[in-house]
Amino acid sequence: MEAHDAHVNSEESENPGAAPYGNFINYYTFNPPENRLSLIPEALLQNIGFTSGDGERVLMLDVGCNSGDLSVALYKHLLNKEACTSDSPRQELYMLGFDLDQDLILRAQTSNPFPQNIQFIPLDITDDTESRAVLQAFLGKFGCSRFHLSTCFAVTMWVHLNHGDAAFLSLLSRLASHSEYLLLEAQPWKCYRSAARRLRKLGRSDFDHFKALKIRGDMAAHAREHLEKQCSMELVQCFGNTSWDRSLLLFRRQ
Ligand SMILES: C[S@@+](CC[C@H](N)C(=O)[O-])C[C@H]1O[C@@H](n2cnc3c(N)ncnc32)[C@H](O)[C@@H]1O
């Protein structure tokens, strides 16, 4: 069985009908944080010029953070270990994670090991007014105009399927406008077909926008094209492909 099929089958077994936004309640039992972390260098922040260990404030945003497992694991992964003398982070590394699912956010808040440094809030990124206000308010507290690094893992397909082409592009535009660097994992097109098929099997109507989508095919290439041509971002690195055949692409503001 191919890795992708394993992924499809495991997501199928999670009763996706109850998770039309990808808000799987036990996501990390079938896609543990290590699958992505193993591709991301621990020194990523230093490599891109942000050294929170020197007292510089570094702000991260995690979009669609689910129950926060990957957010917290990534936070620990990127913490400059040399500048830490104990388990508690002494660095000025802050993270905001958000998700539209309030129950998942409650779980993330309850199990948050670093509430001084990591904040989890409920937010729907497709709500333009609310998300702009909330993200700007968070940045404003730190006197920053952008997040140093935003991450968006496995979210683009759910926004695209539920809200259509325009929402897919505006998600990318919004992330670009709020970020110096953006680490993006866009689901490939085969995942879209699987997600739509699963809902049909359950006797539910197709995702509202699936058949009408004009942006289809190589989703990573579409995302890259939009970010580079419309959002003044450039691809700086690809960290390789996950076992689910998804690439992790790092973009930076030009
Ligand atoms: C497949 S999970 C990925 C979770 C996490 N990013 C990861 O890769 O480990 C997709 C997440 O995106 C969230 N999501 C989907 N649409 C969203 C939206 N419009 N705004 C915020 N979160 C959203 C879902 O609730 C779900 O938790």
The ligand as a Gaussian input file, in Angstrom:
#p B3LYP/6-31G(d) Opt

LIG

0 1
 C       -6.031000      18.250000       8.760000
 S       -6.023000      19.304000      10.137000
 C       -4.333000      19.818000      10.236000
 C       -3.929000      20.223000      11.627000
 C       -2.509000      20.772000      11.771000
 N       -2.320000      21.990000      11.028000
 C       -1.518000      19.751000      11.331000
 O       -1.156000      19.699000      10.156000
 O       -1.085000      18.945000      12.167000
 C       -6.792000      20.762000       9.452000
 C       -7.157000      21.775000      10.530000
 O       -7.525000      23.015000       9.906000
 C       -8.610000      23.561000      10.613000
 N       -9.319000      24.492000       9.729000
 C       -9.980000      24.188000       8.595000
 N      -10.529000      25.292000       8.072000
 C      -10.168000      26.330000       8.897000
 C      -10.449000      27.719000       8.898000
 N      -11.210000      28.268000       7.956000
 N       -9.927000      28.489000       9.882000
 C       -9.183000      27.928000      10.862000
 N       -8.904000      26.607000      10.927000
 C       -9.393000      25.819000       9.954000
 C       -9.434000      22.353000      11.012000
 O      -10.325000      22.621000      12.070000
 C       -8.348000      21.333000      11.357000
 O       -8.037000      21.321000      12.727000

